[in-house]
Amino acid sequence: MTRPTPETLAHSARRARAAAAPATDTEPAARTVAAPAAPAVRTPAPAQVSGAGSLVRSLEALGVDVVFGIPGGSILPAYDPLYDSAVRHILVRHEQGAGHAATGYAQATGRVGVCMATSGPGATNLVTPIADAYMDSVPVVAITGQVARPAIGTDAFQEADIQGITLPITKHNFLVQEAAEIPQVLAEAFHLASTGRPGPVLVDIPKDVLQAATTFTWPPTLDLPGYRPTLHPHGKQIREAARLLANARRPVLYVGGGVLKAGATDGLRQLAELTGIPVVTTLMALGAFPDSHPQHLGMPGMHGTVAAVYGLQKADLIVALGARFDDRVTGRLDSFAPDATVVHADIDPAEIGKNRHADVPIVGDARHVIDELIAAVTAERAAGPTTDLGDWWNQLDDLRKRYPLGYDDPADGTLSPQYVIKRIGEIVGRDAIYVAGVGQHQMWASQFISYEKPYTWLNSGGLGTMGYAVPAAMGAKVGKPDTVVWAIDGDGCFQMTNQELATCALEGIPVKIAVINNGNLGMVRQWQTLFYGERYSNTDLGTHKHRIPDFVKLAEALGCVGLRCETAEDVDKTIAAAMEINDAPVVIDFVVGKDAMVWPMVAAGTSNDEIMFARGVRPAFDEDDI
């Protein structure tokens, strides 16, 4: 059987359109590769090995230093040569943990994260983290065992068509048919995952292929017809964008996670300071531009700052860099930024015009786009005067002054979750990596911790995966062992994947976990309060009322140090105590009030014009701006 190419497996609109992109200034479709984004390794000599041995040697040649996984029947042949390999294998407690750990590793390091599972339920347990990585464009390679080729399609024990299942949520996937293909498939998988718009790639290998004899040779030649990501933007489009920037009266730089993926943060700051334009950074882009910078308006969207939401909504020019105009940013799409001309730059042409029409579409890598914009803007400014942005900044500064991020202490005297998170950020500092679960604590962590450096904020943005934080923090700490890693998790999220703390304890991965324990599924409860008449159907978790589970005892049972904090007076010393422990994972049960809410808020399906600063408080804009 001929192994399918990315052309024949183009399975979604955005990937199919990307494959058809113009071939100017592109990466070649076929080339010989060494290890991408990894330490230099010695080219291995040819050897007679099994397919499993070829797999492990390919991982070594690609510079892989760690794999997160669990063995099982179909993948077991691969675990035998892995036993003697320099590649570290971290035995997780659930395959979902392996996938999120690979994602956290990739997000923290910029390298490809690798996870491994057996066939059937082992592979299907990777579906959620694969979908999560796909939505957030994270380079991950998932390697799964499959039943032997003669058994495929017979409903054999632990058989699942993982290639078919993951077709819509992978950048590409492979079913390996011959042992001789393994080096080429692995090299192509890593190349696809890490180039262009990054994303997850799945490699499914039948058990008999892993057991078959083969000759391992390296390096292979890539054969990826149709895969030609455009890196350099079209000069005409860049010049037009620069002209618009010079003449706009209310411009905004709308920065997405693609700027981080491209390593373009230095250029972004240079472009912003050159133009003096306001900057907003999405949830996925926090840290790409310093929170403390005077030009930073904050995060836009459903729980963004009033100034950031207003800035986008009232802009006459939006320059979107590596962002995708998702619904959490735009609110009701037909009312979003009605007067704005849009310059949209993205490496994935399928994103341009998908949600919002782009007046100036720019296909290219964000780093090249920004660098060329800097040159074009510099030339434009030298040729003549540019628009004075004084009035625009006066409006935005007035909003920043009148509607700063803040919170009220709970009236019942309970501990404020916002205060806890704010103090973690202030005490732990800007050099740490912060990893959030999904829900209220995620939004508070995005609001009340100051992100001054890139790659210090990890979260599940697109898919919103509860259970992401603990394994992703584990992966980040493995990738950055000398960096302090804190997970800000909720009591609901924490109970989905906390078993990976046993992995952390046994593997010597000393992460810090702050459980923001409000006794409920907090964000769902907030919506029930606001939109369902305070009918709290199935959101009480019992972690307050019954202390089930007792998070301190659970932490200790999992080999961690368990701490508890219930008062504001104890917050600082509890955080300091956790910071003193560096030889074991630490879990802190912060028992907080259940009624705190995330504000500002744009309710789902409404216009950004309807942003609420607090419950019952709508920002007062000038009449001409409403």
C-alpha positions, 0 to 999 in steps of 0.5 A: 500500500502506498503511504498517503501524502499530505495532499491526499489527506488534506482534511480541513478547509484551512489545511487544504487552502494552506497546501494551495498557497503560492510557492514564492519564498517557500520552504522546499517540498523535499529536502534532507533534514537533521534534527529540527529545533533540537541539539545537534546530534551525530548522524547514526550509522546504518544498522539492521534493526526491528521497526521498533528499533528504527523508531527509537533511533529516529527519535534519537536522530531527531534530537528528542530528549523526552517522551511522555507515555504509557506502554501497552500491547500494540506499542510494547515492541517500541518500549524494548529498545527504548529501555536502552535509549538515551531518550528519557521516557516519563511514565504518566498515569493517563494518556491524556496526561501524556498529551498535555505534558507534550503540549506544555513541553512544546509551549515552554521550549518551542521544540516538538513535544512527543507522546506515546500510547498503545492502540484502542483506548490508549490512542483514543485517550490522546484525542483530547490533548491532540485536539487541544494542540490543534486548536492552539497550534502547538507542535506535538507528535503523537506516536500510537501502536496499532493492531497488526496489519492483517487484523486492521478492520476486523474489530480486533481487541483494542483496535480503533481507527485512530487515523480516521478519528483524528483526521479533523484534529491533526495537521496531518497523520500517518498509518505506517505500512512498512518498517522501512518507512519509519525514519522518513515518516518520523522526519516528515512528522517532525517537519510538519509539526514544527514548520508553517503553522505548527500543529499536532501530527499523529504516527500510527504504527501497526505492531507487526511493523514494529516487529519486522526486520529493517535497515535503519538509515539516516537522514531520510529525504522528505517527500511532501508534495503540496506542503510549501508554507509561505514565509516571506510576505508580498512586498506590495501588501507590506507597503500598503499596510505601512501606508495605512498605518501612517494615515490611520487616526485610531489604529490598533495592533491586534497580536495573537499567539502566532507572534510567539510561535514565530519568535517575533516578540522583539520585532513586535516591540520595535514596531509598536514603539516605532509607530506609537500604536496601541497594542492588545494581546490575546489570551494566547499571546500574553507575554508577547508584549510586556504587560507593563508597557505604556502602549499595552491596553491589555487583553481583548475579548470576553473578559478583556480590559475595557480599554482593549475591547473599546480600542478594537471596537472603535478602531479605524485600522486593525493590524492583526498579527498571528491572530484569528478573529475568534468569537471570544475576541470579536463578540457578535461578529457582525457588530465587531469593529464596524469602521475598521480597515483590516490588515490581517497577517498570518502564516496560514492563508486559510485563517485570512478572511475566514471570520472577518474580511481582510482589506489587506491580506498578508500571508507569511511568517509573523517574524518576517512580516513584522521585520518587513513592516518595520522597514516599510513603516520607517520608509513611509515616515521618512517620506512625510508626516504621519497622523497624530495619535494624541486624541486616540491615546487621550480616549484610551488613557481616559478609559484605562484610568476610569476602568482599571482591572480590579475586584471587590473583597468578598462581603462574607469575609472569605478569601478573594481568589483574585488576591491569591492569584495576584500575590502569587504573581507578585511574589513568584515574579516575572521569570516563572512559567504560569500554567492555567486550567480553564475557567474563572481561575484562568481568566483571573490568572490572565488578568492579575499576573503581569506577563513581562516575558514571552513563553511564561504563560501557558493555557488551553485557549482554543479548546478550553480543556479542563484538566490541562494545567497539571500535566502541562505544568509537568511537561513545562518543568521537564522542558525548563527544569531550572525555571519555577513552574506554577499551575493555577488550577481550579478545584474542578479542573484539578480533579480531572488530571491530578493523578499526574502528581504521582508522576511528578513525585516519582520522576522528580518534577517539582511543580507548584500547584495552586488550587483555587478551591471555590467549591464549585465549577466556578465559571459555570456557576457565574453563568448560572448566576447571571443567565439562569436565575441563580439556579445552581444545577450540578455545579457544587463539587462538595470540596467546601461543604464536605471537603471531598476530596481533602486536597492536602491529604490527596496531595500527600497520598500522591507523594507531594507536599500539601498546604492549605490557606484560608485567610488573606493573612496567610497567603504570603507566607503560604506562597513563600513556604511553597517556594522554599520546597524544591525537592517535591511537588507542592499543592496548595489548597486555597479555600476561596469564596464561591461568589467571586466573578470575572469582570469585565465581561462581554456575554456570549453572543452579544456585541463588544459594545455591550461590555459590562465593567461589573455586574450592572455597571456598563462603561460610560463612553462619550456619546459619539462613541456609543 
